Amino acid sequence: MKQKLVSIIVPMYNAAPYVARCLDSLVAQTYPHTEIIVVDDGSSDESGAIADRYAARYPQVRCVHSENQGQSAARNRAMRMANGDYYLFVDSDDHIENNMVECLMAACETNAAQIAVGFYWMEYPMIALRRPMLPQRVWNTEEALSLLLDNRRLENFAWGKLFRASLFEGITFPDCRFEDIYAIFQVFARAQRIVTVPQRFYHYTQRRGSITNARGLLVKDAALLNEMRAAFHYQQTQLQQQFPDTVWDAHNNEYMSEMLTLLSLLFVRKEAAAGYTLMPIDLTKQTFSERLCYRTLSAMVRRRFHKEITSKEKEMASAGNDLS
């Protein structure tokens, strides 16, 4: 039987220090039937030249160049170019284990699954953190969507997953931040069988200047946090409409949004604090340690801003969230 072709899609923008490491990991894949499509999204550094050298050396690598239009446009262009039966998304500042494609393809074929999910390392400059994994298991559509909405053990990133290409028919990444939250749940909703593979194949690089870390690794700007809330709200609303007999609970996304806001308020300049919004949340579904962390950060923020945080104090107090 002819092996299926996997299209590895790499959107790239100003990733010169990382792109060689990324492409080295892709051309070294133990699965032999891949095409690697790099879309240079108007890079102003040496990224494009580096990718061109790989395209000249390796027949499975193609690199195209465009004006800067954003990561979504780069991914959408690559999908239009792709010939593969499956898609694997890899960001140009990240890299993957050499057996990732082989293992995820085997999981799809063995389990008749349309999506295979691997797991990842979160890599900071001085340390790498192991992210949680799910067990080896096949999940149905609603089970997987519930995990995706919870966004802890199965996250909304496009990368780290192998998708049957046909699932993307008519679906594109929107031109906004958090495009994965808007698009990936739609792809999962079309899959009948999703298999999880408890191995960490993907290395997710945390660096200042990336799309979600523009202000540093600890501070998220207010507009980004508001866009994240809107994306999760859209996802929950759409799932409720598509599956009206299921209750779709997004409390963990609400909790994480507020925790990121509180953490940012600890480090942002005081004159910039007015742009941040703290929303009332129900903490009763969080663990004791999560409630404790929330209350601790809340107290630290109030201590830092004194009277400037008064209006936000009222919002938080109205939720009636106690540690008990």
GIQUIVEN-V77947 format. One record per residue. N is the residue number from 1. RES is the residue in three letters. PHI is phi in radians with two decimals (999 if undefined). OMEGA is omega in degrees with one decimal (999 if undefined). BURIAL is 1 if it has 24 or more other C-alpha atoms within 12 Angstrom, else 0. Layout:
BEGIN
N & RES & PHI & OMEGA & BURIAL
N & RES & PHI & OMEGA & BURIAL
END
This chain:
BEGIN
1 & MET & 999 & 179.0 & 0
2 & LYS & -1.20 & 179.5 & 0
3 & GLN & -1.27 & -179.4 & 0
4 & LYS & -1.26 & 177.8 & 1
5 & LEU & -1.57 & 177.1 & 1
6 & VAL & -1.92 & 175.2 & 1
7 & SER & -1.60 & 177.4 & 1
8 & ILE & -1.69 & -170.8 & 1
9 & ILE & -1.85 & -173.8 & 1
10 & VAL & -2.21 & 170.2 & 1
11 & PRO & -1.33 & -172.5 & 1
12 & MET & -2.39 & 173.7 & 1
13 & TYR & -2.61 & 174.8 & 1
14 & ASN & 0.81 & -179.3 & 1
15 & ALA & -2.10 & -173.4 & 1
16 & ALA & -0.92 & -179.2 & 1
17 & PRO & -1.19 & -170.9 & 0
18 & TYR & -2.08 & -166.6 & 1
19 & VAL & -1.17 & 178.5 & 1
20 & ALA & -1.13 & 177.4 & 1
21 & ARG & -1.06 & 178.6 & 1
22 & CYS & -1.05 & -175.7 & 1
23 & LEU & -1.20 & 174.6 & 1
24 & ASP & -1.02 & -178.7 & 1
25 & SER & -1.22 & -178.4 & 1
26 & LEU & -1.42 & -179.9 & 1
27 & VAL & -1.28 & 179.8 & 1
28 & ALA & -1.59 & -177.9 & 1
29 & GLN & -1.05 & -179.9 & 1
30 & THR & -1.32 & 174.0 & 0
31 & TYR & -1.39 & -167.2 & 1
32 & PRO & -1.44 & -171.3 & 0
33 & HIS & -1.84 & 178.6 & 1
34 & THR & -2.29 & 163.8 & 1
35 & GLU & -2.17 & -176.3 & 1
36 & ILE & -2.02 & -176.2 & 1
37 & ILE & -1.94 & 178.9 & 1
38 & VAL & -1.80 & 175.5 & 1
39 & VAL & -1.94 & 177.8 & 1
40 & ASP & -1.38 & -173.3 & 1
41 & ASP & -1.56 & 175.8 & 1
42 & GLY & 1.25 & -179.7 & 1
43 & SER & -1.04 & 177.2 & 1
44 & SER & -1.80 & 177.4 & 0
45 & ASP & -1.86 & -176.2 & 0
46 & GLU & -1.51 & -176.4 & 0
47 & SER & -0.95 & -177.6 & 1
48 & GLY & -1.07 & 179.9 & 1
49 & ALA & -1.14 & 178.7 & 1
50 & ILE & -1.11 & -179.9 & 1
51 & ALA & -1.11 & 177.5 & 1
52 & ASP & -1.06 & 178.8 & 1
53 & ARG & -1.13 & 176.9 & 0
54 & TYR & -1.17 & 178.8 & 1
55 & ALA & -1.12 & 178.5 & 1
56 & ALA & -1.24 & -175.3 & 0
57 & ARG & -1.57 & -173.3 & 0
58 & TYR & -2.02 & -176.2 & 0
59 & PRO & -1.14 & -178.9 & 0
60 & GLN & -1.45 & -177.7 & 1
61 & VAL & -1.77 & 170.9 & 1
62 & ARG & -2.13 & 176.4 & 1
63 & CYS & -2.27 & 175.9 & 1
64 & VAL & -2.10 & -175.3 & 1
65 & HIS & -2.10 & 178.6 & 1
66 & SER & -2.52 & 170.2 & 1
67 & GLU & -1.18 & -178.1 & 0
68 & ASN & -1.15 & 178.8 & 0
69 & GLN & -2.24 & 178.8 & 0
70 & GLY & 1.84 & -175.2 & 1
71 & GLN & -1.09 & -178.7 & 1
72 & SER & -1.08 & 179.2 & 1
73 & ALA & -1.07 & 179.0 & 1
74 & ALA & -1.13 & 178.2 & 1
75 & ARG & -1.11 & -178.5 & 1
76 & ASN & -1.10 & 177.5 & 1
77 & ARG & -1.12 & 179.8 & 1
78 & ALA & -1.07 & 178.9 & 1
79 & MET & -1.13 & 177.1 & 1
80 & ARG & -1.17 & 179.2 & 0
81 & MET & -1.45 & -168.1 & 0
82 & ALA & -1.24 & 176.1 & 1
83 & ASN & -1.95 & -170.2 & 1
84 & GLY & -1.31 & 171.9 & 1
85 & ASP & -1.39 & -179.8 & 1
86 & TYR & -2.35 & 174.6 & 1
87 & TYR & -2.01 & 169.3 & 1
88 & LEU & -2.28 & -179.8 & 1
89 & PHE & -1.72 & 177.4 & 1
90 & VAL & -2.37 & 175.9 & 1
91 & ASP & -1.34 & -169.0 & 1
92 & SER & -1.25 & 175.5 & 1
93 & ASP & -1.70 & 178.3 & 1
94 & ASP & -1.88 & 173.8 & 1
95 & HIS & -2.63 & -173.9 & 1
96 & ILE & -2.29 & 175.0 & 1
97 & GLU & -1.21 & -173.0 & 1
98 & ASN & -1.11 & -176.9 & 1
99 & ASN & -1.79 & -174.3 & 1
100 & MET & -1.07 & -177.0 & 1
101 & VAL & -1.09 & -179.1 & 1
102 & GLU & -1.04 & -177.9 & 1
103 & CYS & -1.19 & -179.4 & 1
104 & LEU & -1.25 & 175.5 & 1
105 & MET & -1.10 & 179.0 & 1
106 & ALA & -1.06 & 179.4 & 1
107 & ALA & -1.12 & 178.0 & 1
108 & CYS & -1.13 & -176.3 & 1
109 & GLU & -1.17 & -177.3 & 0
110 & THR & -1.16 & -173.8 & 0
111 & ASN & -1.84 & -178.3 & 0
112 & ALA & 0.88 & -177.5 & 0
113 & ALA & -1.74 & 177.5 & 1
114 & GLN & -1.65 & 177.8 & 1
115 & ILE & -2.39 & 171.3 & 1
116 & ALA & -2.08 & -175.3 & 1
117 & VAL & -2.01 & 169.9 & 1
118 & GLY & -1.81 & -175.5 & 1
119 & PHE & -2.22 & -164.8 & 1
120 & TYR & -2.61 & 168.6 & 1
121 & TRP & -1.74 & 171.8 & 1
122 & MET & -1.75 & -169.0 & 1
123 & GLU & -1.89 & 174.7 & 0
124 & TYR & -1.69 & -177.4 & 0
125 & PRO & -0.96 & -174.3 & 0
126 & MET & -2.01 & -174.8 & 0
127 & ILE & -2.73 & 174.4 & 0
128 & ALA & -2.06 & -178.0 & 0
129 & LEU & -1.85 & 176.1 & 0
130 & ARG & -1.40 & 178.7 & 0
131 & ARG & -1.52 & -176.8 & 0
132 & PRO & -1.05 & 178.1 & 0
133 & MET & -2.19 & 170.5 & 0
134 & LEU & -1.67 & 179.7 & 1
135 & PRO & -1.26 & 172.2 & 0
136 & GLN & -1.13 & -176.1 & 0
137 & ARG & -2.93 & 171.7 & 1
138 & VAL & -1.74 & -178.4 & 1
139 & TRP & -1.97 & 173.4 & 1
140 & ASN & -1.46 & -172.3 & 1
141 & THR & -1.02 & -174.4 & 1
142 & GLU & -1.23 & 175.7 & 1
143 & GLU & -1.08 & -178.7 & 1
144 & ALA & -1.19 & 178.8 & 1
145 & LEU & -1.14 & 177.0 & 1
146 & SER & -1.09 & 176.4 & 1
147 & LEU & -1.13 & -179.3 & 1
148 & LEU & -1.15 & 178.9 & 1
149 & LEU & -1.16 & 176.9 & 1
150 & ASP & -1.16 & 168.3 & 1
151 & ASN & 1.10 & 175.7 & 1
152 & ARG & -1.99 & -179.1 & 0
153 & ARG & -1.54 & 173.0 & 1
154 & LEU & -2.21 & -170.8 & 1
155 & GLU & -1.79 & -170.3 & 1
156 & ASN & -1.45 & -179.6 & 1
157 & PHE & -1.03 & 173.5 & 1
158 & ALA & -1.22 & -178.2 & 1
159 & TRP & -1.27 & 178.2 & 1
160 & GLY & 1.47 & -176.7 & 1
161 & LYS & -2.34 & 174.2 & 1
162 & LEU & -1.86 & -174.8 & 1
163 & PHE & -2.01 & 166.0 & 1
164 & ARG & -1.09 & -172.2 & 1
165 & ALA & -1.04 & -176.8 & 1
166 & SER & -1.10 & 178.5 & 0
167 & LEU & -1.12 & -177.0 & 1
168 & PHE & -1.52 & -178.1 & 1
169 & GLU & -1.02 & -179.3 & 0
170 & GLY & 1.43 & 179.0 & 0
171 & ILE & -1.97 & 175.4 & 1
172 & THR & -2.25 & 175.7 & 1
173 & PHE & -1.46 & -178.7 & 1
174 & PRO & -1.30 & -177.8 & 0
175 & ASP & -1.47 & 179.6 & 0
176 & CYS & -2.87 & 169.6 & 1
177 & ARG & -1.32 & -175.5 & 1
178 & PHE & 1.07 & 179.4 & 1
179 & GLU & -1.06 & 179.9 & 1
180 & ASP & -1.11 & -178.9 & 1
181 & ILE & -1.12 & 179.0 & 1
182 & TYR & -1.31 & -170.2 & 1
183 & ALA & -1.77 & -167.0 & 1
184 & ILE & -1.18 & 178.8 & 1
185 & PHE & -1.12 & 177.7 & 1
186 & GLN & -1.15 & 177.7 & 1
187 & VAL & -1.20 & 177.7 & 1
188 & PHE & -1.06 & -178.1 & 1
189 & ALA & -1.13 & 179.5 & 1
190 & ARG & -1.63 & -176.0 & 1
191 & ALA & -1.60 & 177.8 & 1
192 & GLN & -1.53 & -176.3 & 1
193 & ARG & -2.37 & 179.6 & 1
194 & ILE & -2.17 & -177.3 & 1
195 & VAL & -1.89 & 174.5 & 1
196 & THR & -1.81 & -177.7 & 1
197 & VAL & -2.09 & -172.3 & 1
198 & PRO & -1.35 & 172.7 & 1
199 & GLN & -2.40 & 178.8 & 1
200 & ARG & -1.64 & -177.8 & 1
201 & PHE & -1.69 & -166.2 & 1
202 & TYR & -1.89 & 178.4 & 1
203 & HIS & -1.96 & -174.5 & 1
204 & TYR & -1.65 & -174.7 & 1
205 & THR & -1.42 & 175.1 & 1
206 & GLN & -1.73 & -177.8 & 1
207 & ARG & -2.54 & 175.5 & 1
208 & ARG & -1.16 & 179.0 & 0
209 & GLY & 1.74 & 174.8 & 0
210 & SER & -1.29 & -173.3 & 1
211 & ILE & -1.01 & -176.7 & 1
212 & THR & -1.66 & 179.2 & 1
213 & ASN & -2.14 & -175.1 & 0
214 & ALA & -1.07 & -178.1 & 0
215 & ARG & -1.78 & -179.0 & 0
216 & GLY & 2.11 & -175.4 & 0
217 & LEU & -1.37 & -176.9 & 0
218 & LEU & -1.82 & -173.9 & 0
219 & VAL & -1.87 & 172.9 & 1
220 & LYS & -1.86 & -178.4 & 1
221 & ASP & -1.29 & -172.3 & 1
222 & ALA & -1.09 & -179.3 & 1
223 & ALA & -1.09 & 179.4 & 1
224 & LEU & -1.10 & -179.3 & 1
225 & LEU & -1.12 & 177.8 & 1
226 & ASN & -1.15 & 177.7 & 1
227 & GLU & -1.16 & 177.9 & 1
228 & MET & -1.13 & 177.7 & 1
229 & ARG & -1.02 & -179.0 & 1
230 & ALA & -1.12 & 180.0 & 0
231 & ALA & -1.13 & 179.1 & 1
232 & PHE & -1.14 & 177.6 & 1
233 & HIS & -1.12 & 177.9 & 1
234 & TYR & -1.05 & -179.3 & 1
235 & GLN & -1.02 & -178.9 & 1
236 & GLN & -1.09 & -179.0 & 1
237 & THR & -1.10 & -179.3 & 0
238 & GLN & -1.16 & 178.5 & 1
239 & LEU & -1.12 & 179.4 & 1
240 & GLN & -1.13 & 177.7 & 0
241 & GLN & -1.24 & -176.2 & 0
242 & GLN & -1.35 & -179.8 & 0
243 & PHE & -2.22 & -171.5 & 0
244 & PRO & -1.16 & -178.6 & 0
245 & ASP & -1.50 & 179.3 & 0
246 & THR & -1.92 & 175.2 & 0
247 & VAL & -1.58 & -176.5 & 0
248 & TRP & -1.72 & -171.4 & 1
249 & ASP & -1.81 & -179.1 & 1
250 & ALA & -1.94 & -173.7 & 1
251 & HIS & -1.08 & -178.6 & 1
252 & ASN & -1.20 & 176.4 & 1
253 & ASN & -1.15 & 177.0 & 1
254 & GLU & -1.12 & 179.6 & 1
255 & TYR & -1.08 & -177.5 & 1
256 & MET & -1.14 & 177.6 & 1
257 & SER & -1.07 & -179.4 & 1
258 & GLU & -1.27 & 177.1 & 1
259 & MET & -1.13 & 177.6 & 1
260 & LEU & -1.14 & 177.5 & 1
261 & THR & -1.14 & 179.4 & 1
262 & LEU & -1.08 & 179.5 & 1
263 & LEU & -1.08 & 178.6 & 1
264 & SER & -1.11 & -179.9 & 1
265 & LEU & -1.15 & 177.2 & 1
266 & LEU & -1.27 & -173.2 & 1
267 & PHE & -2.04 & -177.5 & 1
268 & VAL & -1.28 & 174.7 & 1
269 & ARG & -1.11 & -174.0 & 0
270 & LYS & -1.04 & -178.1 & 0
271 & GLU & -1.18 & 179.5 & 0
272 & ALA & -1.62 & -173.5 & 0
273 & ALA & -1.15 & -176.4 & 1
274 & ALA & -1.09 & -179.2 & 0
275 & GLY & -1.36 & -176.5 & 0
276 & TYR & -1.63 & 178.2 & 1
277 & THR & -2.08 & 173.7 & 1
278 & LEU & -1.86 & -176.7 & 1
279 & MET & -1.73 & 173.6 & 1
280 & PRO & -1.14 & 178.7 & 1
281 & ILE & -2.33 & 177.1 & 1
282 & ASP & -1.63 & -177.7 & 1
283 & LEU & -1.57 & -171.9 & 1
284 & THR & -1.15 & -179.7 & 0
285 & LYS & -1.61 & 178.5 & 0
286 & GLN & -1.55 & 177.5 & 1
287 & THR & -1.22 & 178.5 & 0
288 & PHE & -1.02 & -178.4 & 0
289 & SER & -1.13 & 177.8 & 0
290 & GLU & -1.17 & 177.6 & 1
291 & ARG & -1.12 & 179.1 & 1
292 & LEU & -1.11 & 178.2 & 0
293 & CYS & -1.07 & 179.8 & 1
294 & TYR & -1.08 & -178.5 & 1
295 & ARG & -1.16 & 178.9 & 1
296 & THR & -1.13 & 178.1 & 0
297 & LEU & -1.11 & 178.3 & 1
298 & SER & -1.03 & -179.7 & 1
299 & ALA & -1.12 & 179.3 & 0
300 & MET & -1.14 & 178.5 & 0
301 & VAL & -1.15 & 179.0 & 1
302 & ARG & -1.09 & 179.7 & 1
303 & ARG & -1.14 & -177.6 & 0
304 & ARG & -1.25 & -171.3 & 0
305 & PHE & -1.73 & 178.8 & 1
306 & HIS & 0.90 & -175.7 & 0
307 & LYS & -1.20 & -177.1 & 0
308 & GLU & -1.13 & -176.9 & 0
309 & ILE & -1.75 & -173.1 & 1
310 & THR & -0.97 & -177.2 & 0
311 & SER & -1.11 & 179.5 & 0
312 & LYS & -1.26 & 176.0 & 1
313 & GLU & -1.00 & -177.5 & 1
314 & LYS & -1.12 & 178.6 & 0
315 & GLU & -1.06 & -177.9 & 0
316 & MET & -1.16 & -178.5 & 1
317 & ALA & -1.13 & -176.1 & 0
318 & SER & -1.17 & 179.6 & 0
319 & ALA & -1.30 & 179.1 & 0
320 & GLY & 1.12 & -174.8 & 0
321 & ASN & -1.62 & 177.5 & 1
322 & ASP & -1.93 & 179.0 & 0
323 & LEU & -1.25 & -178.6 & 0
324 & SER & -1.33 & 999 & 0
END
